[in-house]
Amino acid sequence: MALWAHHVASVGLAARLLAEEHLTLLLPLRAGTQLPAWLAPACKDDRALLFGACWRPLAPLLDEHRVLCVSSADRTGHPPAATPAEALAMFPATVPVLHLPHPADDPAGGPARRATTTVALHPDGRLTLQCHGAQNQPYPDPDDYLDHLRTRYTPSRA
């Protein structure tokens, strides 16, 4: 479960990675910090999972809901669901699955759908790749993608 962070109010590395790279980000949680109740579904093992991708057909839905929990509908070891039917098969009947609002939005004939890349931001500022996805797909090696992120989003230490 991830929290869709489409209105990033804060500034910093995490905000830029979510808003510009549109990836999924694991953020460390400080021990003893009181978290808002709405963040609870996105927290586990002292980390919060934030989702920064934005699919245009969902913009009106996002404008109506300040908090939206999302999933790529992938079980560990399985590819993410590419269609609503595949997503429905992954979840219990009580979980709502959004259908494509327009036939033109159908992925058939378009590029393959992929889950977002998941990157962990550690307390010391290090970035590590947690899960391969759409954002790191063009890079031949995970370290190449992390180098790209470091070069583009972190200040140089000259």
C-alpha positions in Angstrom: 0.0 0.0 0.0 1.4 3.4 -0.9 0.2 7.0 -0.3 -0.2 9.0 -3.5 1.7 12.1 -2.9 0.5 14.3 -5.8 0.5 17.6 -4.0 3.9 17.8 -2.5 4.0 20.8 -0.3 7.5 20.4 1.2 10.8 21.1 -0.4 13.7 18.8 -0.5 15.1 15.7 -2.1 12.1 13.5 -1.3 9.7 16.1 -2.7 11.7 16.5 -5.9 12.0 12.7 -6.4 8.3 12.3 -6.0 7.3 15.3 -8.1 9.9 15.0 -10.9 10.9 11.4 -11.1 7.4 10.0 -10.3 8.8 7.1 -8.5 7.8 5.2 -5.3 9.9 6.3 -2.3 10.6 4.7 1.0 11.2 7.3 3.6 12.6 6.7 7.1 10.4 7.5 10.1 11.9 9.0 13.2 11.3 6.9 16.3 8.8 8.5 18.6 7.3 10.8 16.0 3.6 11.0 16.1 2.3 10.3 12.7 -1.1 11.4 11.3 -3.7 8.6 11.2 -4.0 9.0 7.4 -0.4 8.0 7.0 -0.7 4.7 8.9 -1.6 2.5 5.9 1.6 3.6 4.1 3.9 2.8 7.1 5.7 -0.4 8.0 9.0 -1.2 9.6 9.8 2.4 10.5 9.4 3.6 6.9 6.7 5.3 4.9 6.0 4.4 1.3 5.0 7.4 -0.9 3.9 7.1 -4.5 4.8 10.0 -6.9 3.5 8.9 -10.2 0.6 10.7 -11.8 -1.6 9.2 -14.4 -3.5 12.0 -16.2 -7.0 10.3 -16.2 -6.8 10.2 -12.4 -6.3 13.9 -12.0 -10.0 14.7 -11.2 -10.1 11.9 -8.7 -7.0 13.2 -7.0 -8.3 16.7 -6.8 -11.3 15.4 -4.8 -9.4 13.2 -2.3 -6.5 14.6 -0.2 -5.3 11.1 0.5 -5.5 8.1 -1.9 -4.0 4.7 -1.2 -2.8 3.0 -4.4 -1.2 -0.3 -5.4 0.4 -1.7 -8.6 -1.5 -4.9 -7.7 1.6 -7.0 -7.7 2.2 -9.8 -5.3 5.8 -10.5 -4.4 7.4 -12.4 -7.3 4.6 -11.6 -9.7 4.4 -8.8 -12.3 2.1 -5.8 -11.7 -1.5 -6.0 -13.0 -1.7 -4.3 -16.4 -5.6 -4.3 -16.6 -8.5 -3.8 -14.2 -9.4 -7.5 -14.6 -5.9 -8.6 -13.5 -6.0 -6.1 -10.5 -9.5 -7.5 -9.5 -8.0 -11.0 -9.5 -5.2 -9.8 -7.1 -7.5 -8.2 -4.5 -10.5 -9.3 -2.4 -13.9 -8.1 -3.7 -14.0 -5.4 -1.1 -11.1 -3.4 -2.7 -12.2 -0.9 -5.4 -10.4 -1.1 -8.7 -10.6 1.8 -11.1 -11.4 1.1 -14.7 -10.1 3.1 -17.6 -12.3 6.2 -18.1 -12.0 6.3 -21.9 -11.2 3.7 -24.5 -8.3 5.9 -25.7 -6.6 5.3 -22.3 -6.4 1.5 -22.9 -2.8 0.3 -22.8 -3.4 -2.1 -25.7 -1.2 -1.1 -28.5 0.6 1.4 -26.3 3.8 1.0 -24.2 3.7 -1.8 -21.7 2.6 -0.7 -18.2 5.1 -1.1 -15.5 5.1 -0.6 -11.7 7.1 2.4 -10.6 10.7 2.1 -9.4 11.0 2.0 -5.6 13.9 3.9 -4.1 14.8 4.1 -0.4 16.0 7.4 1.0 18.0 6.6 4.1 18.4 8.9 7.1 22.0 9.8 5.9 20.7 10.8 2.5 21.8 7.7 0.6 19.6 6.3 -2.1 19.2 2.6 -2.7 17.1 0.8 -5.3 14.5 -1.4 -3.6 12.4 -2.6 -6.6 13.0 -2.3 -10.4 10.3 -0.4 -12.3 9.5 2.0 -15.1 11.8 4.8 -14.1 15.0 2.7 -13.9 14.1 0.5 -16.9 16.2 2.6 -19.5 19.3 2.2 -17.3 21.4 -1.0 -17.9 22.4 -1.2 -14.3 20.6 -0.2 -11.1 23.7 1.8 -10.0 23.5 3.8 -13.3 20.0 4.9 -12.3 21.0 5.8 -8.7 24.0 7.8 -10.2 21.5 9.7 -12.4 19.4 10.5 -9.3 22.4 11.6 -7.3 23.7 13.8 -10.1 20.3 15.4 -10.8 18.9 15.8 -7.3 21.6 16.1 -4.7 23.9 19.1 -4.3 27.5 18.6 -5.3 30.0 18.3 -2.5 32.9 20.3 -4.0 
